[in-house]
Structures are given as structure tokens and as C-alpha cells.
Amino acid sequence: MKKKINSKLLSFLFLVLLIALWKIIVTVFNVPTHILPPPEDILFKAIQLVQTSVLQTNFLATFEEIVIGFSIGAILGMVMGYILAKIEILEKALSPYILIFQTAPKISLAPLFVLWFGLGITSKVVLIALVTLFPVMINMILGVRSTDRNYYYLLKVLKANKFQIMTKVELKNALPYLMTGTRLALVMSITAAVIGEMMGSRAGLGFLLILGNEMYDITLLLTVIIVISLLSFFLDIGMKKLQEKLLVWHESTQKG
């Protein structure tokens, strides 16, 4: 408990030091505000955006895209991963195409999706789902394939059916891999959402970035970047907490 408090205090002190250095640099070197505004300007801009509901509206637009796209991609990744893990010949037949598609920069597809699906939420959801699908699917395949063969022999003796084998052994064994894949996919989905919005949208944090760039408003740009970073941070914290709850039995969550 003491270690946890100390680490949080250290993180907070580091943040205070970082902000203090920022303020000192812009003051001592007289840095123009259009290059690097002082930290209080970022705070005032954030307050202004909240008071006018601009920040909330665009934040919720991005958050909605992430939730829908990530959920679809994660579910499809788990289903496809399990099928490919169980049907080895299908996995071998499709693996070259999966590899090619995985190595291709999917973010470059964002402009194409905007042309196909328009400026609305659909183009961002498709991009996020695609980015989410592969890490989840690959980790699902690894998790199911790594199941100890002795468990299968034991369940065969116990006359367990296929559903029981899947839920009691395979999915439980795949869960640590799956949580790793979903945490990685979640961070990637935030990036995909913002880039998709920057390529073409009517709302969202990426839309605000483009707006700030067009208006040469460095304060708006930095404010939105900080909000995106905080969104990534808190979503990862939430996923980590979920991982600890689901994997309470696993050695990866055991604290020394």
C-alpha cells in the first residue's frame, strides 16, 4: 500500500515538475505564444471549450466511434481467431493473406473509407474495427493453440462436450493472451479514430485538430492533444483494471 502511494506521489511530483519547467522555459526564453504557449493558456482554452460545450461534443463523438468500432473489431477478432485456431488447414491457407493485410498500413485506408462511407461515424467505425481485429485475432489463435494437451486428455476421460472444452479450458487459457491483444488494440483504436476524423469528419477530437491547424491555433492543438493523451491513459487504466479482475487467478496479476 505504501509503495502504491509513493509511486502515485512520485508521478504527481513529476507532472508538477514538467509543468514548472514548461513555464520557466517560455518565460525565461520569451517563447512566442504562437510557438509554445504557457501552460495556463492551455488551461484557459480547455475551460473555454468546456463552457461552450465544444470539447464535450467532440469528445463524445470520438468516444462513441471508439466504443462501437472497438467492440465490433474485438468480437470479430475473437470469433475469427477461435475458428482459425481450431481449423488449422484454414489458418494455413489464409495466413499469407492475413500477414499481407496486417503489414499493410491500415491508416492509409482512412481516405478510402471516407470516400466509401462518407464523413459520418461509419467510416471511422470500420477503420477502428479493422485496426482492432488483427491484434485480438492473432492473440486468440496463440492462446487457444497454447492450451496444454493434457487438459484435452483429462476432459476426454471426463466425457466433456465441445462447448465445455471451449469455455472451461480453451477460452480460459486464451484469456491472458486476449487481454494483451485487447489492450494493444484499444490504444491503436484511439489513434485510428483520430486519424480517421482528420481525414474527413464533421465532429471529433481529430476534427478539432484539423480546425486548430487551419486556424494556426497552437493553444487549441495542444489542448486537444492533451485530451487525447488523457483519453488513452484512462482507457488503458480501465482495461488494466478489467484485466486484473478477469485474471485474478493468473500469475501475471500476482503482486509481490
N, C-alpha and C positions, 0 to 999 in steps of 0.2 A: 504494500500500500504506500509506504514511504517512497519507494523507488518511483512509483507511478506519479505521485505528487511532485517529486523532484524533476522528473522528465517534463511534466507539463509546465512547471515553473520555468525551467530552462528554455523551453520552446517559446514561452511568452516573453522572456527577457531578450531572447534573440530577435523576436519581432520588434520589440521596442528599440533595440539597438539598430536594427535595419532602418526603421523609420527615422531615428535620430540622425543616422549617417546621411540618409537621403536629404533631410532638412539642412544639415550642415553643408553638404556639397552644393546645393542650389543657392544657398545664402552666401557662402564664402566665395565661390567662383562666379557668382552673379549670373547663373544659367538662365537664359531667356525662357519664359513660361511656354513658348510655342515649341521648345525642345524638350524640356523636362519641368513640369510644374511642381510646386512644393506639395507635400502630402496633404496639407489642409485643403488645397484646391480640389483634390480628388474626393475628399470627404464632403465638401460643399456641393460638388457636382452630383455625388450619389444622393444626397439629401434632396437636391432639386429634382432629380429623376424620379425619386420615390414620391415626392409631393405632387408631381404631375402625372403619376401612375405610369410613366413611360417604362420605367425599369420593371415593374411588376408585370405589365402586359407582355413585354418581350421576353422576360424570364420564363413566364408560364408557357409561352409559345414554344420555346426551346425545350423546356422540361417535358411538355406533352409529347413532342416528337421523340425525345429520348425514351420515355416510358413505353410508348407504343412500339417504336422500332426495335428497341432492345428486347421487349417481351416476345415479339414475333420471331426475331432472329434467334433468341435463346431456345425457344420451344422447337423451332425447326432444326436447330443445331443438335439438340438432344435426340430428337426423333431420328434424324438422318444419321447421326453418329452411332446410335444403337443399332440401326439396321445394317450399316456398313461394317460394324464390328462383328455382327453375327453372321453376315453373309460375306465370307472372305473373298470369294470369286468376284463379287460385285465391287468390293472395295478395291481389289487389284485392277479391275477393268476401268474404274473411274478415277483412280489415284493420279494418273498423268494429267487429266483434265482439272482435277481438284488442285493439283500443285501449280499448274499454269494460272488458274484463276486466282489462287491465293497469292501468288507472287506479283500478279498484276496490280498496279496502284489503283485501288478501287475508288480513291478520292477523285481520280481523274474522270470517273464516270459521272460525277456530280452534274456537270453541264449537260450531259446527255439525258440524265434523269429529269432535269428541269425542262428540257425540250419535250420529252415524252409525257411527263406527268404534270407539268405546269409549275407555277410559282407557289402553290399551296403546300399543305403538310405532306401530301402523298410522296412527292419526290424525296423529301428528307427521310421519311419513314422507310422507304425502300432502300436508300443508301445506308441508313443505320442498321437495318435488319441484315443487309448483306455483309457489312463490316462485323457485326456481332456473330453471325452464323458460323464462320470458319474457326475461330478460337474455341468456341463451345463444342462444335462437332469433332474437331481433332482431339480435344481433351476427353470427350466422351468415348471415342474409339480407344484411346490409350487406357482409360480407366476400366472399361469392360474387358479389354484384351489382357489386362494385368491381373485379372482375377485368378487366384490360386486354384489349380486344377483339383486339389484335394477337396475343396468345397463342393465341387460338382460330384465327386465320388460319394461324399457324405450325403448330399441331398438325394442322390440316386438311391442310396440304401434306404433313406427315409421316405422314398416314394413321393418326393415333392414334384409338383407340376411346374410347367414352364413359367407361369406367372409368379409363383413363389420363388423360383430361382432368380427371376429378373429383379423382383422387388427386395428380396431378403439378402441377396448376395451381390449380384452384378451392379445394380444401381448404388447400393451402399458402398461397394468397393470403388465405384467410379466417382463418388461424391467429392473427395478431396481434389481430384483432377478437374472435376466440373466446376468447383468453386474457384479454382485458379483461372480457368478459362473464362468464367463469367466476370471476374474482377478485371481481367485484362480487356475483355470485350466492352465492359462498361466505360472504361476510360477512352477506348477507341470510339465508342458511340458518341461521346460528347464532342470529340474532335470532328467526327463525321457530320454531326448536326450543325455545328458552327460553320464548317466549310460549305456544307450544302446551302445554308442560308446566305453565305457570302456570294455564292454563285447565282443566286436568284431567289428572292423571297419578299414577302410583304411585312414580315414581323420576325422577331427572334433576336438573340444576342449577336449573331453573325450579321444580321441586318443593321444593328446599331454600330457594329464595327465599320461596315461599309459607309454608313452615314457619317461617322466621325472622320473617316478618311477623306470623304468628298468635301467635308466642311473644314478640313485641316484643324480639327478639334482634338489635340493631343490629350486633353483632360478627359474627354468622353472616351477616347480609345483606351486609356489606362484604366479608367473606371470599369469599363466593360470587361477588359482583360482580367482585372482582379475578381470581378463577379464570376467569370467563367472558371477561374482557378479555384475559387471557394466552392463552386458547384461541384467540380471534380473532386475536391478534397472531401467534402461532406458525403457525397455519394459513395466514395471509396470507403470512408469510415463506416457508413451504413452497411455496405457489403461485407466489410470485415467483421462487424458485429454479428451479421447473419451467419457468416462462416463459422464463427466461434460457437454460435448456438447449435448449428446443424452438425458440427464436427467436434462436439464436446468429448466424444469417445476417442478421437484421433490424436495421435502423438503430436501433430503439428500445432494443436491448440493448447497443449500442456505447458503450463508455466512453471519454470524452475524456482 
